[in-house]
Amino acid sequence: MDLPNLLHATVRIAQEAGDKIMAVYNTVDFAVEHKHDDSPLTAADMASHHHIVDALKALTPDYPILSEESAQLPFSERSQWQTYWLVDPLDGTREFVKRNGEFSTLIALVHNNQAILGVVHAPALNETWFAHQGGGAFKQMNGETLPISTRTTSKPLKVMGSKSHRDPIMPQFLERIGEHEYAVMGSILKACRVAEGSADIYPRLGLTSEWDTAAAQIIVEEAGGYFTRTDMQPMRYNTKDSMLNPHFFVFGKDYHDWSQYLV
């Protein structure tokens, strides 16, 4: 695999999908449907989905594509995949509907159950984070691309939390870690703030799906940080029938056993 060229193309695809999202976002009004789990769905989700799927098929015809907005294949079929694309066309649809700008497009390449390439593009913020295995992590903003890295743990800790999903066991965790600042943000952008050194930890003690995390995981890891389950083991993909993730921690270059603060 030519990961540098694949990454370059994937950044372009994500940003093109972002343009399609913004075309809907900037309209006076847009329809909001709801999926079976009551999560919102808009024309922007589907426009992004179709663009990404078509572009990835043209880029790598031999790699399967698993997108949140496409029919989910049974594990008996998925388990045969060694390399595949894992996509969330619009992560943070609730934030999109609220028009607060905190949503993103996520594209990851997974190989042997591990994310090896990832792009997170936040079109309303005009920010893109990207990385491939062994290549370092980068952020593009206002036409400038710069390397990023996680920071050493600060005091007080800066903790990122979800804007639309309040994890029920988070208050106890925050009480146990001691002095901290707590900031909320939508989408997986919280993990990107850790990757770029703007925050120390993002604990997610609630449900997410595999397409929500894979792209950010490789970015965090290439930036020198950690993206682990709450048992401190690495996150892995396509290993079971369910697409739901375990709870997880995203944190910077200072390795710390954050599981000790869980109830």
Secondary structure, DSSP 8 states (H G I E B T S, - for coil): --HHHHHHHHHHHHHHHHHHHHHHHTSS---EEE-TTS-EEEHHHHHHHHHHHHHHHHH-TTS-EEETTS----HHHHTT-SEEEEEEEEE-HHHHHHT-S--EEEEEEEETTEEEEEEEEETTTTEEEEEETTS-EEEEETTEEEEE------SSEEEEEESS---TTHHHHHHHH-SEEEEEESTTHHHHHHHTTS-SEEEE-S--BGGGTHHHHHHHHHTT-EEEETTS-B---S-SS--B---EEEE-SS---GGGG--
